[in-house]
Amino acid sequence: MNVNQSAPPLPPFGQSQPVYPGYHPSSYGGQPGSTAPPTPYGAYNGPVPGYQQTPPPGVSRAPPSSEAPPASTAQAPSGQAAYGQFGQGDVQNGPSSTVQMQRFPGSQPFGSVPLAPVVSQPTVLQPYGPPPTSAQVTAQLAGMQISGAVAPALPPVGLGYALPPGTQMTGPPGPPPPMHSSQQPGYQLQQNGSFGPARAPQPNYGSSYPGAPTFGSQPGPPQPLPPKRLDPDAIPSPIQVIEDDRNNRGSEPFVTGVRGQVPPLVTTNFLVKDQGNASPRYIRCTSYNIPCTSDMAKQAQVPLAAVIKPLARLPPEEASPYVVDHGESGPLRCNRCKAYMCPFMQFVEGGRRFQCCFCSCINDVPPQYFQHLDHTGKRVDAYDRPELSLGSYEFLATVDYCKNNKFPSPPAFIFMIDVSYNAIRSGLVRLLCEELKSLLDFLPREGGAEESAIRVGFVTYNKVLHFYNVKSSLAQPQMMVVSDVADMFVPLLDGFLVNVSESRAVITSLLDQIPEMFADTRETETVFAPVIQAGMEALKAAECAGKLFLFHTSLPIAEAPGKLKNRDDRKLINTDKEKTLFQPQTGAYQTLAKECVAQGCCVDLFLFPNQYVDVATLSVVPQLTGGSVYKYACFQVENDQERFLSDLRRDVQKVVGFDAVMRVRTSTGIRAVDFFGAFYMSNTTDVELAGLDGDKTVTVEFKHDDRLNEESGALLQCALLYTSCAGQRRLRIHNLALNCCTQLADLYRNCETDTLINYMAKFAYRGVLNSPVKTVRDTLITQCAQILACYRKNCASPSSAGQLILPECMKLLPVYLNCVLKSDVLQPGAEVTTDDRAYVRQLVTSMDVAETNVFFYPRLLPLTKSPIESATEPPAVRASEERLSNGDIYLLENGLNLFLWVGASVQQGVVQSLFSVSSFSQITSGLSVLPVLDNPLSKKVRSLIDSLRAQRSRYMKLIVVKQEDKLEMLFKHFLVEDKSLSGGASYVDFLCHMHKEIRQLLS
């Protein structure tokens, strides 16, 4: 199935989702229609306009229940974390941690909230007397009318308040008086189990609570204090979880010999030893323990999926997969299911036959492959053969695996350069031609080859196309113009695709001449589809696969196939027609992409727009051919050249598999049913990729089609057939064995939240093509609540319904899911363009788990706290404004953006050391390059920035942001634990909301 064709209708996950009365996303910041700061994903260019905070719509809640849940003091069993004995005061965290809940007095009522929170000291008021007992509270609340409904005996989840004796009520019950100072907890048990001082109470800014005034109400009598809220330190911290995993699992190698073993987190640096299962760098699963039955899987609602990165780059300490050559007979396979030989195949009858581990078929062993078995039934040469002892390896493919039964030619790269007025005026064409002169020496090459086998060609275009003959025998390059763009053909074969070293002089001459030839152009209109068509036809004529590098600046409005019109309409946001903004405006590009895939023609698109270019349509061909899209809005050479050139160098040099087909096989009982990523599918099983590089992943979802066996487990085998950059046809194989379970607790104990979020984000981002965004958001929330409610009901020991209990390995699911819900695709701010949303949507579709982890929950690193001489990265802090100190400097990165936030009270010496100016006021806001200064702090910060950039697949442009500056709104958009200006809930509020959803499911 074509990814961009109709996706399965929501409700998703193969399951109809019940609608729970009383829940409206608007009550938790999920409302549409609010304004927000700009959140562009590429470089930031130009000033940020002023913002207005739009009040959220009215709060709605589920009808209250008249029965109080039974109180309980039961501890959560080991392996689960309990958060929030809401309404009772303390929180259980794991088997023995108790965290005091705190009240937050002194908060402002709704409607008068300043943009920057101010930390206030607790106000000590005289108490009304001893706190009432729960029996008294129940008696007081029983029978009170709240808008005609019987009041709840215990407050709504997450609010935790009780009425003082004798209080009269006309509306919802208000909050209690603050604690007397003698009752304020001085110390509390921190999340890691150690004691520490309780945090100063914070003002409560965003929580909805009973009695909160509605926006726009007239001034009236003083409002009651807001209710106590969850202490942010008492809820699961992503930073703590990441740190614990690094400490516990970062020192030992991860040995893959054990079936169903959960690997360390993607944020942990670890070495992998392949002993029969594929490295987690190649495959990560949402769960390493699969339910034995489909009923159990439906009950848990945990998606069963694998994120596969077949050509992942490995660290230098780990060996690349061994290449196995079985000669003319080719790789050994099962006769029935066609699975390839792997360590899980069982040899029988003294080694003369083998039983397939995927379909149980008995196959003969060819004479040349025969070997005797040892006393354990294992072949005596098992450890000499990669395919019998390792999880990942490669086979050299025979001619049977090639198109037309003919070995392929080495691939070609074609550089297609927009030479319209915008491209020339911005300096892009001159910059690109200069860079290509040296970059062509670094084309990818096989192993120890002296030079690359890849040939190159050049095309320039505006309304017409110009092909260049750069044959080595010519003294000067020759241009041939094709003006009939409706019937595209390639005017020359000989001399268009050439070897770089042979034609070096002619190519250099051409690259020198292009900027001069078009220097005086006034042509503003461009074509787009005919350019791709021309590149594909050139590869077809040369009978090879390859890649087109397209450098394009504007909406293609010239008269030609694939002509587009401006359809940028922000009024469609939050309507049923919003999905059209993500869909291509014409089917012509999907047809073109299909032809490209058949030819093995991959397209990488570099966009340089000054205004709307319809990324949703232009990205269709790169998306379906396995290519990449890069976007540089309002490109200026002085500001953006480093970012563009860095991305271009990496893109040209990376190893790519061409003309690839991927098939995922599974053992009996489960099968692959759905696929996400940058590829094309003409049938239900084969993932077709014109090109596949080491950054791209294919995400595969599995469903049951039979009962699984707990003893034999479940197997996956990913086989990728591709052409290497030297023109060699290869098969890369990855195998993974998973456990199967009959107990839900085993499933929940072996899940991986980061992979789960990667899958859920891709599922949601595909969902917006066919469903309203609100429906997609509601579906994610419902599924997350079902996952956690199933755990609570079936795996946790009995405890009060006022307690939120989360599985230990899923305790970050709510915070990460909230980040996905607040992302620009699912909840855009006012300044997020439709092009940016389409760009991010296609980008996330093929991201790996490490990239989505930092993209949705950015890293925030304080720079002046750790010693200057320390070579390691400073420990991160949580992505929340209240973690910022105005006396410090912070780096924030999410894989695409890099901010340096400077507090207003930073020491003068630090400012001097970093920026070479004497005071905070002299720092240039929006600065994108730090001065190179010869002092330890400057060296350390610049080195850290280089290190962060090296970890990411795209160059992150630096933006310096000063506290209280207009750019700070852009920076705060990435502080994902806070309430966002576009209406997204804070982490604390969302956790309370998830608890409410879980309780509704359980009741």
BELTA-V524894 format. One record per residue. RES is the residue in one letter. OMEGA is omega in whole degrees, 0 to 359 (999 if undefined). Layout:
res=RES omega=OMEGA
res=RES omega=OMEGA
This chain:
res=M omega=179
res=N omega=181
res=V omega=185
res=N omega=173
res=Q omega=189
res=S omega=175
res=A omega=180
res=P omega=183
res=P omega=174
res=L omega=3
res=P omega=192
res=P omega=176
res=F omega=174
res=G omega=191
res=Q omega=177
res=S omega=185
res=Q omega=177
res=P omega=176
res=V omega=184
res=Y omega=186
res=P omega=172
res=G omega=179
res=Y omega=171
res=H omega=180
res=P omega=183
res=S omega=181
res=S omega=178
res=Y omega=175
res=G omega=180
res=G omega=188
res=Q omega=174
res=P omega=166
res=G omega=179
res=S omega=179
res=T omega=185
res=A omega=179
res=P omega=179
res=P omega=178
res=T omega=180
res=P omega=183
res=Y omega=178
res=G omega=179
res=A omega=173
res=Y omega=180
res=N omega=174
res=G omega=186
res=P omega=176
res=V omega=179
res=P omega=180
res=G omega=183
res=Y omega=169
res=Q omega=176
res=Q omega=180
res=T omega=182
res=P omega=176
res=P omega=177
res=P omega=185
res=G omega=183
res=V omega=174
res=S omega=182
res=R omega=177
res=A omega=177
res=P omega=183
res=P omega=177
res=S omega=182
res=S omega=181
res=E omega=178
res=A omega=174
res=P omega=181
res=P omega=177
res=A omega=179
res=S omega=178
res=T omega=183
res=A omega=177
res=Q omega=173
res=A omega=178
res=P omega=179
res=S omega=179
res=G omega=173
res=Q omega=180
res=A omega=179
res=A omega=182
res=Y omega=167
res=G omega=168
res=Q omega=190
res=F omega=180
res=G omega=181
res=Q omega=172
res=G omega=179
res=D omega=187
res=V omega=175
res=Q omega=181
res=N omega=182
res=G omega=188
res=P omega=188
res=S omega=183
res=S omega=174
res=T omega=182
res=V omega=179
res=Q omega=169
res=M omega=179
res=Q omega=169
res=R omega=180
res=F omega=180
res=P omega=173
res=G omega=181
res=S omega=176
res=Q omega=175
res=P omega=176
res=F omega=173
res=G omega=180
res=S omega=187
res=V omega=175
res=P omega=181
res=L omega=181
res=A omega=180
res=P omega=178
res=V omega=181
res=V omega=181
res=S omega=175
res=Q omega=180
res=P omega=176
res=T omega=181
res=V omega=178
res=L omega=177
res=Q omega=180
res=P omega=175
res=Y omega=186
res=G omega=182
res=P omega=179
res=P omega=181
res=P omega=175
res=T omega=180
res=S omega=179
res=A omega=179
res=Q omega=181
res=V omega=180
res=T omega=180
res=A omega=181
res=Q omega=186
res=L omega=185
res=A omega=175
res=G omega=178
res=M omega=182
res=Q omega=172
res=I omega=182
res=S omega=176
res=G omega=180
res=A omega=177
res=V omega=184
res=A omega=178
res=P omega=178
res=A omega=172
res=L omega=185
res=P omega=176
res=P omega=186
res=V omega=174
res=G omega=184
res=L omega=170
res=G omega=178
res=Y omega=176
res=A omega=183
res=L omega=169
res=P omega=184
res=P omega=171
res=G omega=181
res=T omega=176
res=Q omega=182
res=M omega=170
res=T omega=181
res=G omega=179
res=P omega=180
res=P omega=178
res=G omega=182
res=P omega=179
res=P omega=173
res=P omega=178
res=P omega=175
res=M omega=167
res=H omega=184
res=S omega=180
res=S omega=180
res=Q omega=182
res=Q omega=179
res=P omega=179
res=G omega=177
res=Y omega=177
res=Q omega=178
res=L omega=181
res=Q omega=185
res=Q omega=181
res=N omega=176
res=G omega=180
res=S omega=179
res=F omega=177
res=G omega=181
res=P omega=176
res=A omega=179
res=R omega=174
res=A omega=179
res=P omega=181
res=Q omega=173
res=P omega=181
res=N omega=187
res=Y omega=193
res=G omega=189
res=S omega=171
res=S omega=182
res=Y omega=181
res=P omega=177
res=G omega=179
res=A omega=179
res=P omega=176
res=T omega=178
res=F omega=177
res=G omega=179
res=S omega=182
res=Q omega=177
res=P omega=181
res=G omega=180
res=P omega=181
res=P omega=181
res=Q omega=176
res=P omega=177
res=L omega=177
res=P omega=183
res=P omega=174
res=K omega=181
res=R omega=179
res=L omega=173
res=D omega=181
res=P omega=180
res=D omega=184
res=A omega=181
res=I omega=188
res=P omega=182
res=S omega=176
res=P omega=182
res=I omega=181
res=Q omega=181
res=V omega=179
res=I omega=181
res=E omega=180
res=D omega=181
res=D omega=178
res=R omega=181
res=N omega=186
res=N omega=190
res=R omega=185
res=G omega=187
res=S omega=183
res=E omega=174
res=P omega=175
res=F omega=183
res=V omega=190
res=T omega=185
res=G omega=185
res=V omega=181
res=R omega=173
res=G omega=182
res=Q omega=179
res=V omega=182
res=P omega=172
res=P omega=180
res=L omega=179
res=V omega=181
res=T omega=181
res=T omega=174
res=N omega=181
res=F omega=176
res=L omega=179
res=V omega=172
res=K omega=182
res=D omega=176
res=Q omega=173
res=G omega=174
res=N omega=181
res=A omega=177
res=S omega=175
res=P omega=174
res=R omega=179
res=Y omega=182
res=I omega=170
res=R omega=184
res=C omega=176
res=T omega=175
res=S omega=179
res=Y omega=177
res=N omega=187
res=I omega=177
res=P omega=182
res=C omega=183
res=T omega=179
res=S omega=179
res=D omega=180
res=M omega=179
res=A omega=179
res=K omega=180
res=Q omega=183
res=A omega=180
res=Q omega=177
res=V omega=180
res=P omega=178
res=L omega=186
res=A omega=176
res=A omega=175
res=V omega=189
res=I omega=180
res=K omega=194
res=P omega=184
res=L omega=183
res=A omega=176
res=R omega=182
res=L omega=173
res=P omega=185
res=P omega=184
res=E omega=182
res=E omega=184
res=A omega=173
res=S omega=180
res=P omega=178
res=Y omega=177
res=V omega=183
res=V omega=179
res=D omega=179
res=H omega=176
res=G omega=185
res=E omega=181
res=S omega=178
res=G omega=183
res=P omega=180
res=L omega=183
res=R omega=173
res=C omega=182
res=N omega=185
res=R omega=188
res=C omega=178
res=K omega=175
res=A omega=182
res=Y omega=179
res=M omega=181
res=C omega=185
res=P omega=184
res=F omega=177
res=M omega=185
res=Q omega=178
res=F omega=184
res=V omega=178
res=E omega=176
res=G omega=178
res=G omega=182
res=R omega=180
res=R omega=174
res=F omega=178
res=Q omega=181
res=C omega=182
res=C omega=181
res=F omega=184
res=C omega=178
res=S omega=179
res=C omega=177
res=I omega=183
res=N omega=174
res=D omega=174
res=V omega=179
res=P omega=183
res=P omega=184
res=Q omega=182
res=Y omega=186
res=F omega=171
res=Q omega=181
res=H omega=179
res=L omega=175
res=D omega=187
res=H omega=179
res=T omega=181
res=G omega=180
res=K omega=177
res=R omega=183
res=V omega=179
res=D omega=186
res=A omega=185
res=Y omega=175
res=D omega=183
res=R omega=180
res=P omega=185
res=E omega=178
res=L omega=185
res=S omega=184
res=L omega=179
res=G omega=182
res=S omega=180
res=Y omega=179
res=E omega=171
res=F omega=168
res=L omega=183
res=A omega=178
res=T omega=183
res=V omega=179
res=D omega=183
res=Y omega=184
res=C omega=177
res=K omega=178
res=N omega=181
res=N omega=183
res=K omega=180
res=F omega=185
res=P omega=171
res=S omega=176
res=P omega=182
res=P omega=180
res=A omega=174
res=F omega=176
res=I omega=180
res=F omega=186
res=M omega=194
res=I omega=174
res=D omega=179
res=V omega=176
res=S omega=186
res=Y omega=181
res=N omega=183
res=A omega=180
res=I omega=185
res=R omega=182
res=S omega=183
res=G omega=183
res=L omega=186
res=V omega=180
res=R omega=180
res=L omega=182
res=L omega=181
res=C omega=177
res=E omega=183
res=E omega=184
res=L omega=181
res=K omega=180
res=S omega=185
res=L omega=182
res=L omega=176
res=D omega=187
res=F omega=176
res=L omega=182
res=P omega=180
res=R omega=184
res=E omega=174
res=G omega=184
res=G omega=182
res=A omega=181
res=E omega=178
res=E omega=183
res=S omega=178
res=A omega=185
res=I omega=175
res=R omega=183
res=V omega=176
res=G omega=185
res=F omega=176
res=V omega=168
res=T omega=183
res=Y omega=163
res=N omega=172
res=K omega=178
res=V omega=182
res=L omega=178
res=H omega=176
res=F omega=183
res=Y omega=173
res=N omega=181
res=V omega=180
res=K omega=186
res=S omega=183
res=S omega=182
res=L omega=175
res=A omega=180
res=Q omega=176
res=P omega=178
res=Q omega=179
res=M omega=173
res=M omega=186
res=V omega=173
res=V omega=183
res=S omega=178
res=D omega=186
res=V omega=180
res=A omega=180
res=D omega=190
res=M omega=174
res=F omega=179
res=V omega=188
res=P omega=179
res=L omega=176
res=L omega=182
res=D omega=177
res=G omega=178
res=F omega=176
res=L omega=187
res=V omega=174
res=N omega=187
res=V omega=185
res=S omega=181
res=E omega=185
res=S omega=185
res=R omega=185
res=A omega=182
res=V omega=179
res=I omega=180
res=T omega=179
res=S omega=179
res=L omega=183
res=L omega=175
res=D omega=188
res=Q omega=186
res=I omega=181
res=P omega=181
res=E omega=183
res=M omega=186
res=F omega=185
res=A omega=185
res=D omega=184
res=T omega=173
res=R omega=183
res=E omega=182
res=T omega=183
res=E omega=179
res=T omega=169
res=V omega=180
res=F omega=182
res=A omega=179
res=P omega=180
res=V omega=178
res=I omega=179
res=Q omega=181
res=A omega=179
res=G omega=180
res=M omega=179
res=E omega=179
res=A omega=178
res=L omega=180
res=K omega=180
res=A omega=180
res=A omega=181
res=E omega=176
res=C omega=173
res=A omega=178
res=G omega=183
res=K omega=174
res=L omega=173
res=F omega=186
res=L omega=179
res=F omega=194
res=H omega=188
res=T omega=190
res=S omega=178
res=L omega=183
res=P omega=183
res=I omega=178
res=A omega=182
res=E omega=182
res=A omega=173
res=P omega=180
res=G omega=178
res=K omega=183
res=L omega=173
res=K omega=179
res=N omega=180
res=R omega=183
res=D omega=184
res=D omega=183
res=R omega=180
res=K omega=180
res=L omega=182
res=I omega=182
res=N omega=171
res=T omega=179
res=D omega=180
res=K omega=182
res=E omega=183
res=K omega=180
res=T omega=179
res=L omega=181
res=F omega=184
res=Q omega=175
res=P omega=183
res=Q omega=176
res=T omega=179
res=G omega=184
res=A omega=184
res=Y omega=177
res=Q omega=177
res=T omega=179
res=L omega=180
res=A omega=180
res=K omega=178
res=E omega=179
res=C omega=181
res=V omega=180
res=A omega=181
res=Q omega=185
res=G omega=182
res=C omega=181
res=C omega=182
res=V omega=171
res=D omega=187
res=L omega=175
res=F omega=184
res=L omega=179
res=F omega=188
res=P omega=169
res=N omega=177
res=Q omega=184
res=Y omega=177
res=V omega=181
res=D omega=179
res=V omega=182
res=A omega=179
res=T omega=183
res=L omega=183
res=S omega=183
res=V omega=183
res=V omega=174
res=P omega=183
res=Q omega=185
res=L omega=179
res=T omega=180
res=G omega=181
res=G omega=183
res=S omega=173
res=V omega=175
res=Y omega=184
res=K omega=180
res=Y omega=184
res=A omega=177
res=C omega=186
res=F omega=173
res=Q omega=186
res=V omega=185
res=E omega=183
res=N omega=193
res=D omega=187
res=Q omega=183
res=E omega=181
res=R omega=181
res=F omega=183
res=L omega=178
res=S omega=178
res=D omega=182
res=L omega=180
res=R omega=183
res=R omega=183
res=D omega=181
res=V omega=187
res=Q omega=188
res=K omega=181
res=V omega=182
res=V omega=169
res=G omega=185
res=F omega=172
res=D omega=190
res=A omega=172
res=V omega=181
res=M omega=178
res=R omega=177
res=V omega=179
res=R omega=180
res=T omega=176
res=S omega=184
res=T omega=177
res=G omega=175
res=I omega=176
res=R omega=178
res=A omega=184
res=V omega=184
res=D omega=185
res=F omega=178
res=F omega=177
res=G omega=180
res=A omega=183
res=F omega=178
res=Y omega=176
res=M omega=177
res=S omega=174
res=N omega=187
res=T omega=185
res=T omega=187
res=D omega=174
res=V omega=184
res=E omega=183
res=L omega=175
res=A omega=175
res=G omega=177
res=L omega=179
res=D omega=186
res=G omega=178
res=D omega=191
res=K omega=175
res=T omega=169
res=V omega=181
res=T omega=186
res=V omega=176
res=E omega=182
res=F omega=174
res=K omega=178
res=H omega=165
res=D omega=177
res=D omega=178
res=R omega=178
res=L omega=181
res=N omega=183
res=E omega=183
res=E omega=185
res=S omega=179
res=G omega=181
res=A omega=182
res=L omega=171
res=L omega=170
res=Q omega=177
res=C omega=178
res=A omega=180
res=L omega=175
res=L omega=184
res=Y omega=175
res=T omega=181
res=S omega=183
res=C omega=175
res=A omega=179
res=G omega=180
res=Q omega=179
res=R omega=185
res=R omega=175
res=L omega=175
res=R omega=185
res=I omega=173
res=H omega=180
res=N omega=178
res=L omega=177
res=A omega=180
res=L omega=174
res=N omega=173
res=C omega=186
res=C omega=175
res=T omega=179
res=Q omega=179
res=L omega=181
res=A omega=179
res=D omega=177
res=L omega=184
res=Y omega=181
res=R omega=187
res=N omega=177
res=C omega=175
res=E omega=187
res=T omega=182
res=D omega=180
res=T omega=177
res=L omega=181
res=I omega=177
res=N omega=179
res=Y omega=184
res=M omega=179
res=A omega=180
res=K omega=178
res=F omega=181
res=A omega=183
res=Y omega=172
res=R omega=181
res=G omega=183
res=V omega=177
res=L omega=188
res=N omega=183
res=S omega=175
res=P omega=184
res=V omega=181
res=K omega=178
res=T omega=180
res=V omega=180
res=R omega=181
res=D omega=180
res=T omega=179
res=L omega=182
res=I omega=181
res=T omega=182
res=Q omega=179
res=C omega=179
res=A omega=180
res=Q omega=178
res=I omega=185
res=L omega=178
res=A omega=178
res=C omega=177
res=Y omega=183
res=R omega=185
res=K omega=190
res=N omega=188
res=C omega=184
res=A omega=177
res=S omega=185
res=P omega=178
res=S omega=183
res=S omega=177
res=A omega=179
res=G omega=183
res=Q omega=176
res=L omega=181
res=I omega=182
res=L omega=174
res=P omega=184
res=E omega=184
res=C omega=177
res=M omega=186
res=K omega=177
res=L omega=182
res=L omega=180
res=P omega=184
res=V omega=181
res=Y omega=179
res=L omega=178
res=N omega=178
res=C omega=178
res=V omega=181
res=L omega=182
res=K omega=184
res=S omega=188
res=D omega=178
res=V omega=185
res=L omega=179
res=Q omega=187
res=P omega=170
res=G omega=186
res=A omega=186
res=E omega=179
res=V omega=183
res=T omega=178
res=T omega=176
res=D omega=179
res=D omega=181
res=R omega=179
res=A omega=180
res=Y omega=181
res=V omega=181
res=R omega=181
res=Q omega=181
res=L omega=184
res=V omega=184
res=T omega=181
res=S omega=178
res=M omega=174
res=D omega=187
res=V omega=180
res=A omega=181
res=E omega=179
res=T omega=180
res=N omega=183
res=V omega=179
res=F omega=182
res=F omega=176
res=Y omega=186
res=P omega=177
res=R omega=179
res=L omega=188
res=L omega=175
res=P omega=190
res=L omega=187
res=T omega=181
res=K omega=183
res=S omega=181
res=P omega=183
res=I omega=184
res=E omega=181
res=S omega=182
res=A omega=184
res=T omega=176
res=E omega=176
res=P omega=179
res=P omega=182
res=A omega=172
res=V omega=184
res=R omega=186
res=A omega=181
res=S omega=183
res=E omega=183
res=E omega=175
res=R omega=181
res=L omega=174
res=S omega=184
res=N omega=175
res=G omega=185
res=D omega=176
res=I omega=184
res=Y omega=169
res=L omega=175
res=L omega=179
res=E omega=177
res=N omega=179
res=G omega=177
res=L omega=184
res=N omega=179
res=L omega=181
res=F omega=171
res=L omega=182
res=W omega=183
res=V omega=178
res=G omega=185
res=A omega=183
res=S omega=180
res=V omega=182
res=Q omega=183
res=Q omega=180
res=G omega=180
res=V omega=179
res=V omega=180
res=Q omega=183
res=S omega=185
res=L omega=190
res=F omega=180
res=S omega=171
res=V omega=190
res=S omega=181
res=S omega=180
res=F omega=185
res=S omega=182
res=Q omega=179
res=I omega=178
res=T omega=178
res=S omega=181
res=G omega=177
res=L omega=182
res=S omega=177
res=V omega=177
res=L omega=178
res=P omega=179
res=V omega=183
res=L omega=184
res=D omega=174
res=N omega=187
res=P omega=183
res=L omega=180
res=S omega=180
res=K omega=183
res=K omega=183
res=V omega=180
res=R omega=178
res=S omega=179
res=L omega=179
res=I omega=178
res=D omega=181
res=S omega=179
res=L omega=180
res=R omega=182
res=A omega=182
res=Q omega=188
res=R omega=184
res=S omega=177
res=R omega=182
res=Y omega=179
res=M omega=179
res=K omega=182
res=L omega=171
res=I omega=177
res=V omega=182
res=V omega=177
res=K omega=177
res=Q omega=179
res=E omega=180
res=D omega=182
res=K omega=178
res=L omega=185
res=E omega=178
res=M omega=178
res=L omega=179
res=F omega=184
res=K omega=177
res=H omega=183
res=F omega=175
res=L omega=197
res=V omega=178
res=E omega=182
res=D omega=172
res=K omega=183
res=S omega=181
res=L omega=178
res=S omega=173
res=G omega=181
res=G omega=182
res=A omega=170
res=S omega=179
res=Y omega=182
res=V omega=181
res=D omega=182
res=F omega=178
res=L omega=177
res=C omega=181
res=H omega=178
res=M omega=179
res=H omega=179
res=K omega=179
res=E omega=181
res=I omega=181
res=R omega=178
res=Q omega=179
res=L omega=183
res=L omega=181
res=S omega=999
